Amino acid sequence: MSAVFDTLSGNLMVPTILFFVLGLIAAVVRSDLSIPEGAAKFMSLYLLLAIGFKGGHSLAEHGLRGDLLLAILAGLLLSFLIPFLAFLLLRVMTRLDPLNAAAVAGHYGSISIVTFVAASSLLDLSGIAFDGYMVAVAASMEVPAILSALWIAHRYSGDRTTGRVPARELFANGSVVLLSGAFLIGAVTQDKGMEMIAPFVVTPFTGILCLFLLDMGLSAGRSLLSNRHMLNPGLFSFGLLMPVIGALLGWAAGSAIGLQTGSLFLLMVLSASASYIAVPAAMRIALPKAESGIYLTLSLGVTFPFNITVGLPLYLWLAGLGG
């Protein structure tokens, strides 16, 4: 057992995670530390571009394989099915009405790209290889959960005007477009492209990620403090339990299709994370009567900090057992 805790603590003691913890602490003590909004936006765009481009380059090096299609199929199924399980748990564990439960459930079937980037960085720092096509899997898992949530809301809320959102809002989300586009550019330009922009997408990556996670720690901590009145014990417990359940589903699916440790870990992380960018944007349009304070506080204030500080080391340890 001590070896397990040593492994988990070793995975936790990396700069990226510790800078996130620093941001949380700064928020809790009400520090005036802040990152300018423009800088935070730039860092977000940079991380999406860098992780997408590097993933596309990795895919070009190894070529299209059957395991790519299997991984994407597994990701699509997980993203589509997890909201149904989340909805059932919410109805059992909390007093949320069907509309708000559906809105929350959609967040847990979709992904947090920042959590994915942090997980990729943890693998790099730990010297564990992973397949570049996992970026494509991440991009494929944004939309299915939104569709599931809208169907659930339309079926169970009693309001037949809900559950509609323009297709453009689903497929033209900025993070999906940049991540997918950078992935394709990296795959097309191959080694020549990587040689040209490696000083931009490789060397400064970890440092920028540390600064970005510091900002995310500040945001998560302040969101939790300002909206803590919305979190009853049932909701808070769901925000901690659901990512673990999602990770175990990802572990089962990834093990079944033969993913190795690094890629298995990333599929677990994708299945465990909760969106706080793409899905909230869609929910504001499709389910305007749902309480945004509930689903944003759960995804950003509870699940995101849990995944970054506790979940990533735990999932990496589990992936090592099955990968």
C-alpha positions, 0 to 999 in steps of 0.5 A: 500500500505504501508503494501505491501512495508513493506512486500517487504522491510522485505523480502529484509532485510536478510543477503543473499540478502544484501551480494549480494548487497555488492558484486554489490557495490564492483564491481561498485566502482571497489574494489579489493575484490575477492573470490579465484576461487577454493573457489567459485567452492567449495561453488557452489558444496556444495550448490548443494549437500546440497539443493539436499540432504535436498530436497531428505530427505524431500521427503522421509519424506512425500512420493511420492504424486500426487502433485509431478508429477503435479509440475514436469509436470508444470515445464517441460511445463513452461521450454519448452514454456517460450523460445517461448514467450521470442523469440517473445518478443525479436523480438518485443523489440530488433533488435536481429537477430533470432539466437541470439534471440533464444540463449537468449530465451533458457536462460530464459526458463531454471533456475538459481540454485543459485537463487533457493538456495537463494529463499529456504534460504529466505523461511527458514529465513522467517519460510515458509515451502515448499515441498522438491520435488521442488528440483526435479522440478528444475532439470527437468527444465534445459533441455527442454528450451535448446531443445526449443531454438535449435528448434527455432534457427534451424527453424528461423535462416536460418542456417540448421547446427545449433540446434544440440548438443550431448545428453550427453551435455544436460543430463550430465551437472555437476550441474544437475548430482550433484543436482539430485544425492544428491536428490536421496541419501537424499531420499534413506538414509532418517533420518539416512543419514541426522543425519550423515551429518546434521552438514555439510549440515544444520548448515553452509549452510546460512553462505556459501550461504552469501559468495557465493552470495557476489562472485556472486554480484562481478561477476554480477557487473563486467560482467555488467560493462565490457559488458554494451556497448552491452545493448541497452534500448530494451535488458535491458528492456527485461532483467527486464520484462521477469523474471516478466512475467516468475514469473506470468506464474509460479504463474498461473501454481502453483496456478492451481495445488494447490501449497502452498505458499512456493512451489508456490514461488519456482516455480515462482522463477524457471520460472523467473530465467535465466540460466548462467551455463548450457545453455551457455555451451550448446549454445557454442556448438550448436550455436557457432555463437551466441554472448555469450556476449549478453546472458551472460550479460543479464542473469548474469548482468541484470536478476540475480541481479534483481531477487536477490534484487527485484524479490525474495521479490516481488515473495514471496509477490505475492505467499502469495496472491495466496498460 
